[in-house]
Amino acid sequence: MRLFPRVAAIALLVSSTGCASADAPWVELGGKRYVVEVADDDAERARGLMFRNELPRGHGMLFIHDREEPQAYWMKNTRIALDILYFDDALTLVSQQRDVPPCSAGNACPSYPSNVPARYVLELNAGEAARLQLSDGAPLRLAPALQDAP
């Protein structure tokens, strides 16, 4: 009977560490898989990663827009430095904004544009793009569940 409390404690520890379930959405980029939160409506895209104190290693946020067009993101109320990666309809990396600093200046925060049309935007912890040695043209692979997203 001593085994049950130990197993329960391990299960609680695993669930509290943010380990991803097999059903968690993911993307692959540069040979690395990232568990992603998906922002595919206006409210989710507007909130993004605001007010977060950290983004766990191996995680990111994927923004899915309704159509491919020039995009611009800002860091309003964002507390962590990020790489902002822009992808077109074909899931090809078309623009990068690396090591974008947090901003607490409200509406005075600068924007970071895609410079070319994009439909998907992936935010990762700052330094990931450099670590992966990403170049424009890199392909993004989506989990099957995300391939039917709007």
N, C-alpha and C positions, 0 to 999 in steps of 0.2 A: 504493500500500500504506500510505501514511501516514494515509489516511482511516479505516481500521479501528480503530486505537487511539483516535482521536478520537471515533468513534461509540460505541465500547465505554465510554469514559469518560463520555460524556453519558448513556448508558443507566444506568450505575452511579449517577451523580449523581441522576437522576430517581427511581430506585428507592429510594435512601437518603433522599430528602427527604420520603417519606411521601405522594407524590402518589397519589391514589386511582385504582384501576382502575375500569373501567366496571361491573364486577360488585360493587363495594363497596356494602354497604347504605347507604341514605340516608333522611333525612326532610326535609320542607320545612315551614318555619314562618316566618310573617311575610315571605314572599317570598324567603327565603334557604334554600338547600340545605345540609345538614350531612351529612357522612360520619359514620356511627355504628358503634360497636361495640354488639353486642346481648348483653344479659344476660337470658336467658329461663329459667334454672333456678336453684334455690336457691343453689348454690355460686357461680355467676357473679354473682348479685344481691348476695350477701354480700360478695364481694371488690370489686365495683364499680371505682372509680378509686383504691382504696387504693394507697399507696406510689408514686404517679406524681409526677414533678416538674413535669410540664407536660401540657397537653392542647392539641394543635396547633389553631391558628385554623381555624375551619370544621369542626371535629370535635366529637363528643359521644358520650354513651353513652345508649342506649335500653334501659330496663328494661321487660320485658313480664311482667306478672303473670298468673296463671291466671284470675283473676276480678276484677271491679271491687269494691273495698272500701277503707275508709280506709287510707291508707299513711302511713308515717313513715320518713324517711331521716335518717341521721346522718353525720357527717364523720370517724368514727374512722379514724385513720391516713391521712387524706386530706391531701395537702400543697398543694393548689391551691384557691383560692376558686371556688365554683360557683354557678350559678343552677339550682335544682331546680324543674322544671315538671311539674305533674301533669295528666294527661288521662284522661277517662272512656272508656267503651266506644266512644263515637261519635267519639273522637279530638278532643274539644273541651277546650281548656284550662280547668280548673276550679279550680286553685289554683297559687300561685307562692310560692317562697321564693327571694328574690334576694340576691345577694352574700353567700352563706353562707361564713363563714370556715373555713379549715383547722382541724383539731383534732388535737392530739397527746396528749390527756388520756385515751386509752384508753376504757374503759367509762364514764367520767365525761363524755364528749362529749354535748352536748344533741341531742335529736331535732328534726326539722323536719317537722311533720305536714302532710298534705294538707287537713285540715279537712273534706273531703267525699270520698266514694268516688272512687277512681281505679284505672285498670288499667295505664296506661302512664306511665312517669316518664322525662323527658328531662333529662339533666344536660349543661349547657353551661358554658363559661367564664363567670365572674362578669362581669356587665355586658352580656351578650348580650340579655337580656330587655329591658333599658332601651334598648339601641341599636335593637332592633326595635320598641320602643314597644308591647310586648305587653299586651293586656288579657285578662282572663278571657273566654272565649268564642271565642278565636282557634282556628282549625282547624289540626290537624297532618295532614300528608299523608305516607304511608308509601310507600317503594319497593314495586313489585309483589311482590318476593320476600318482603317482611315482612308482607304482607297475609294470608298463610296461616300466620303464626306462631301458636303456641299461645294 
